[in-house]
Amino acid sequence: MATEQKHSTYLSEAESRLRQLPPEKLRVAVAIIAYLQKTEASEATEKLLLNIPDFAQSFREIEQNEDKLENTTSNQIASDEEVLQAYLAVEKKWEEVFRHLADS
């Protein structure tokens, strides 16, 4: 109960002080409060995630794999000829499937 009372006292004091600020400084105070809320949420999320078994190791591995992918040439766009050849190969396989269906 004492904690709730302290909380209420802090809120009242904060509200009183905020009401006395000019608009420019009130805007800064709101930004500071938003920052505090954001860091609190981030810290809570971080603690939660780090409690998951092997999460940190898995996360590092994912980051390393992404780095490797970004540094490879396999991410280059295929040439028109490569795309055409792949398309023709797929078409040929479908033709075989249709022939087998027609024969059965």
Distance bins in CASP14 RR format, pairs under 12 A and 6 or more apart:
PFRMAT RR
TARGET T0000
AUTHOR 0000-0000-0000
RMODE 2
METHOD distances of the structure
MODEL  1
1 7 0 0 0 0 0 1 0 0 0 0 0
1 8 0 0 0 0 0 1 0 0 0 0 0
2 8 0 0 0 0 0 1 0 0 0 0 0
2 9 0 0 0 0 0 1 0 0 0 0 0
3 9 0 0 0 0 0 1 0 0 0 0 0
3 10 0 0 0 0 0 1 0 0 0 0 0
4 10 0 0 0 0 0 1 0 0 0 0 0
4 11 0 0 0 0 0 1 0 0 0 0 0
5 11 0 0 0 0 0 1 0 0 0 0 0
5 12 0 0 0 0 0 1 0 0 0 0 0
6 12 0 0 0 0 0 1 0 0 0 0 0
6 13 0 0 0 0 0 1 0 0 0 0 0
7 13 0 0 0 0 0 1 0 0 0 0 0
7 14 0 0 0 0 0 1 0 0 0 0 0
8 14 0 0 0 0 0 1 0 0 0 0 0
8 15 0 0 0 0 0 1 0 0 0 0 0
9 15 0 0 0 0 0 1 0 0 0 0 0
9 16 0 0 0 0 0 1 0 0 0 0 0
10 16 0 0 0 0 0 1 0 0 0 0 0
10 17 0 0 0 0 0 1 0 0 0 0 0
11 17 0 0 0 0 0 1 0 0 0 0 0
11 18 0 0 0 0 0 1 0 0 0 0 0
11 33 0 0 0 0 0 1 0 0 0 0 0
12 18 0 0 0 0 0 1 0 0 0 0 0
12 19 0 0 0 0 0 1 0 0 0 0 0
13 19 0 0 0 0 0 1 0 0 0 0 0
13 20 0 0 0 0 0 1 0 0 0 0 0
14 20 0 0 0 0 0 1 0 0 0 0 0
14 21 0 0 0 0 0 1 0 0 0 0 0
14 26 0 0 0 0 0 1 0 0 0 0 0
14 29 0 0 0 0 1 0 0 0 0 0 0
14 30 0 0 0 0 0 1 0 0 0 0 0
14 32 0 0 0 0 0 1 0 0 0 0 0
14 33 0 0 0 0 1 0 0 0 0 0 0
14 36 0 0 0 0 0 1 0 0 0 0 0
15 21 0 0 0 0 0 1 0 0 0 0 0
15 26 0 0 0 0 0 1 0 0 0 0 0
15 29 0 0 0 0 0 1 0 0 0 0 0
15 33 0 0 0 0 0 1 0 0 0 0 0
17 25 0 0 0 0 0 1 0 0 0 0 0
17 26 0 0 0 0 1 0 0 0 0 0 0
17 29 0 0 0 0 1 0 0 0 0 0 0
17 33 0 0 0 0 0 1 0 0 0 0 0
18 25 0 0 0 0 1 0 0 0 0 0 0
18 26 1 0 0 1 0 0 0 0 0 0 0
18 27 0 0 0 0 0 1 0 0 0 0 0
18 28 0 0 0 0 0 1 0 0 0 0 0
18 29 1 0 0 1 0 0 0 0 0 0 0
18 30 0 0 0 0 1 0 0 0 0 0 0
18 32 0 0 0 0 0 1 0 0 0 0 0
18 33 0 0 0 0 1 0 0 0 0 0 0
19 25 0 0 0 0 0 1 0 0 0 0 0
19 26 0 0 0 0 1 0 0 0 0 0 0
19 29 0 0 0 0 0 1 0 0 0 0 0
20 26 0 0 0 0 1 0 0 0 0 0 0
20 29 0 0 0 0 0 1 0 0 0 0 0
21 27 0 0 0 0 1 0 0 0 0 0 0
21 28 0 0 0 0 1 0 0 0 0 0 0
21 29 1 0 0 1 0 0 0 0 0 0 0
21 30 0 0 0 0 1 0 0 0 0 0 0
21 32 0 0 0 0 0 1 0 0 0 0 0
22 28 0 0 0 0 0 1 0 0 0 0 0
22 29 0 0 0 0 0 1 0 0 0 0 0
23 29 0 0 0 0 0 1 0 0 0 0 0
23 30 0 0 0 0 0 1 0 0 0 0 0
24 30 0 0 0 0 0 1 0 0 0 0 0
24 31 0 0 0 0 0 1 0 0 0 0 0
25 31 0 0 0 0 0 1 0 0 0 0 0
25 32 0 0 0 0 0 1 0 0 0 0 0
26 32 0 0 0 0 0 1 0 0 0 0 0
26 33 0 0 0 0 0 1 0 0 0 0 0
27 33 0 0 0 0 0 1 0 0 0 0 0
27 34 0 0 0 0 0 1 0 0 0 0 0
28 34 0 0 0 0 0 1 0 0 0 0 0
28 35 0 0 0 0 0 1 0 0 0 0 0
29 35 0 0 0 0 0 1 0 0 0 0 0
29 36 0 0 0 0 0 1 0 0 0 0 0
30 36 0 0 0 0 0 1 0 0 0 0 0
30 37 0 0 0 0 0 1 0 0 0 0 0
31 37 0 0 0 0 0 1 0 0 0 0 0
31 38 0 0 0 0 0 1 0 0 0 0 0
32 38 0 0 0 0 0 1 0 0 0 0 0
32 39 0 0 0 0 0 1 0 0 0 0 0
33 39 0 0 0 0 0 1 0 0 0 0 0
33 40 0 0 0 0 0 1 0 0 0 0 0
34 40 0 0 0 0 0 1 0 0 0 0 0
34 41 0 0 0 0 0 1 0 0 0 0 0
35 41 0 0 0 0 0 1 0 0 0 0 0
35 42 0 0 0 0 0 1 0 0 0 0 0
36 42 0 0 0 0 0 1 0 0 0 0 0
36 43 0 0 0 0 0 1 0 0 0 0 0
37 43 0 0 0 0 0 1 0 0 0 0 0
37 44 0 0 0 0 0 1 0 0 0 0 0
38 44 0 0 0 0 0 1 0 0 0 0 0
38 45 0 0 0 0 0 1 0 0 0 0 0
39 45 0 0 0 0 0 1 0 0 0 0 0
39 46 0 0 0 0 0 1 0 0 0 0 0
40 46 0 0 0 0 0 1 0 0 0 0 0
40 47 0 0 0 0 0 1 0 0 0 0 0
41 47 0 0 0 0 0 1 0 0 0 0 0
41 48 0 0 0 0 0 1 0 0 0 0 0
42 48 0 0 0 0 0 1 0 0 0 0 0
42 49 0 0 0 0 0 1 0 0 0 0 0
43 49 0 0 0 0 0 1 0 0 0 0 0
43 50 0 0 0 0 0 1 0 0 0 0 0
44 50 0 0 0 0 0 1 0 0 0 0 0
44 51 0 0 0 0 0 1 0 0 0 0 0
45 51 0 0 0 0 0 1 0 0 0 0 0
45 52 0 0 0 0 0 1 0 0 0 0 0
45 55 0 0 0 0 0 1 0 0 0 0 0
46 52 0 0 0 0 0 1 0 0 0 0 0
46 55 0 0 0 0 0 1 0 0 0 0 0
46 56 0 0 0 0 0 1 0 0 0 0 0
46 59 0 0 0 0 0 1 0 0 0 0 0
47 55 0 0 0 0 0 1 0 0 0 0 0
47 56 0 0 0 0 0 1 0 0 0 0 0
48 55 0 0 0 0 1 0 0 0 0 0 0
49 55 1 0 1 0 0 0 0 0 0 0 0
49 56 0 0 0 0 1 0 0 0 0 0 0
49 58 0 0 0 0 0 1 0 0 0 0 0
49 59 0 0 0 0 1 0 0 0 0 0 0
50 56 1 0 0 1 0 0 0 0 0 0 0
50 57 0 0 0 0 0 1 0 0 0 0 0
50 58 0 0 0 0 0 1 0 0 0 0 0
50 59 0 0 0 0 1 0 0 0 0 0 0
52 58 0 0 0 0 1 0 0 0 0 0 0
52 59 0 0 0 0 1 0 0 0 0 0 0
54 60 0 0 0 0 0 1 0 0 0 0 0
54 61 0 0 0 0 1 0 0 0 0 0 0
54 62 0 0 0 0 0 1 0 0 0 0 0
55 61 0 0 0 0 0 1 0 0 0 0 0
55 62 0 0 0 0 0 1 0 0 0 0 0
56 62 0 0 0 0 0 1 0 0 0 0 0
56 63 0 0 0 0 0 1 0 0 0 0 0
57 63 0 0 0 0 0 1 0 0 0 0 0
57 64 0 0 0 0 0 1 0 0 0 0 0
58 64 0 0 0 0 0 1 0 0 0 0 0
58 65 0 0 0 0 0 1 0 0 0 0 0
59 65 0 0 0 0 0 1 0 0 0 0 0
59 66 0 0 0 0 0 1 0 0 0 0 0
60 66 0 0 0 0 0 1 0 0 0 0 0
60 67 0 0 0 0 0 1 0 0 0 0 0
61 67 0 0 0 0 0 1 0 0 0 0 0
61 68 0 0 0 0 0 1 0 0 0 0 0
62 68 0 0 0 0 0 1 0 0 0 0 0
62 69 0 0 0 0 0 1 0 0 0 0 0
63 69 0 0 0 0 0 1 0 0 0 0 0
63 70 0 0 0 0 0 1 0 0 0 0 0
64 70 0 0 0 0 0 1 0 0 0 0 0
64 71 0 0 0 0 0 1 0 0 0 0 0
65 71 0 0 0 0 0 1 0 0 0 0 0
65 72 0 0 0 0 0 1 0 0 0 0 0
66 72 0 0 0 0 0 1 0 0 0 0 0
66 75 0 0 0 0 0 1 0 0 0 0 0
68 74 0 0 0 0 0 1 0 0 0 0 0
68 75 0 0 0 0 0 1 0 0 0 0 0
69 75 1 0 0 1 0 0 0 0 0 0 0
76 82 0 0 0 0 0 1 0 0 0 0 0
77 83 0 0 0 0 1 0 0 0 0 0 0
78 84 0 0 0 0 1 0 0 0 0 0 0
78 85 0 0 0 0 1 0 0 0 0 0 0
78 86 1 0 0 1 0 0 0 0 0 0 0
78 87 0 0 0 0 0 1 0 0 0 0 0
79 85 0 0 0 0 1 0 0 0 0 0 0
79 86 0 0 0 0 0 1 0 0 0 0 0
80 86 0 0 0 0 0 1 0 0 0 0 0
80 87 0 0 0 0 0 1 0 0 0 0 0
81 87 0 0 0 0 0 1 0 0 0 0 0
81 88 0 0 0 0 0 1 0 0 0 0 0
82 88 0 0 0 0 0 1 0 0 0 0 0
82 89 0 0 0 0 0 1 0 0 0 0 0
83 89 0 0 0 0 0 1 0 0 0 0 0
83 90 0 0 0 0 0 1 0 0 0 0 0
84 90 0 0 0 0 0 1 0 0 0 0 0
84 91 0 0 0 0 0 1 0 0 0 0 0
85 91 0 0 0 0 0 1 0 0 0 0 0
85 92 0 0 0 0 0 1 0 0 0 0 0
86 92 0 0 0 0 0 1 0 0 0 0 0
86 93 0 0 0 0 0 1 0 0 0 0 0
87 93 0 0 0 0 0 1 0 0 0 0 0
87 94 0 0 0 0 0 1 0 0 0 0 0
88 94 0 0 0 0 0 1 0 0 0 0 0
88 95 0 0 0 0 0 1 0 0 0 0 0
89 95 0 0 0 0 0 1 0 0 0 0 0
89 96 0 0 0 0 0 1 0 0 0 0 0
90 96 0 0 0 0 0 1 0 0 0 0 0
90 97 0 0 0 0 0 1 0 0 0 0 0
91 97 0 0 0 0 0 1 0 0 0 0 0
91 98 0 0 0 0 0 1 0 0 0 0 0
92 98 0 0 0 0 0 1 0 0 0 0 0
92 99 0 0 0 0 0 1 0 0 0 0 0
93 99 0 0 0 0 0 1 0 0 0 0 0
93 100 0 0 0 0 0 1 0 0 0 0 0
94 100 0 0 0 0 0 1 0 0 0 0 0
94 101 0 0 0 0 0 1 0 0 0 0 0
95 101 0 0 0 0 0 1 0 0 0 0 0
95 102 0 0 0 0 0 1 0 0 0 0 0
96 102 0 0 0 0 0 1 0 0 0 0 0
96 103 0 0 0 0 0 1 0 0 0 0 0
97 103 0 0 0 0 0 1 0 0 0 0 0
97 104 0 0 0 0 0 1 0 0 0 0 0
98 104 0 0 0 0 0 1 0 0 0 0 0
END
